[in-house]
Amino acid sequence: MNGLVSMFLGGEFDIFTIISYLLSCALIIFVTLPLHEWAHAFVATKLGDNYPRYSGRLSLNPMVSIDYIGALCIVLFGFGWAKPVQVEMRNFRNPKRDMALTAFAGPLMNLLIAFVFTFIFALLVKFFTLPDMVYYFVLYFILLNISLAVFNMIPIPPLDGSRILTAFLPNRIYYQIMQYERIIAYVFIFLLFFGARLSFISTITNFIYKGFISLAATVVGL
């Protein structure tokens, strides 16, 4: 099993942890991913590109955002993707900067969700004795949100990290990369399904989670 999922389950593959993990995946797919894509659409619209609004992507309807392969990857690997929001860079006032800001909005949304739920988690642990399924459900939900943020920051098309490159790469190089975006994406998916190890995602996810939980524990007084 993928290292990140193994980190979530902690080697305890009993029915309760598996059900908790699958329920947290469902919440990610039907709530978090729509929020992630809505954040892209919202920022793009605020920066002058109304194409996401006209194409129906300024929406929290999960059916607009679900990519079935990306959803399956979330369950199997602990990270994945939704249908990307299409934007028109020429509508931005500052195309390279605004494209980078639009791209960063999605991962930032994941981190904000994880941050808020870490504090909720700390409060629940302090004041209640949580059933194991509830405990692991909230824990997995936090970890999945962090891992999605980390995964999407990888600078490989079509992930958000590749869009952020627009702020740093010369136009000529960026557009050359984008010409092969679909091919790169297919190769990346192929490698994921055939055992490509992205252990750095679990390492960074765990590091961010420890930072969040340490801050929450200090504030809450655990």
Order of alpha helices (4+ residues) and beta strands (2+ residues): alpha-alpha-alpha-alpha-alpha-alpha-alpha-alpha-alpha-alpha-alpha-alpha
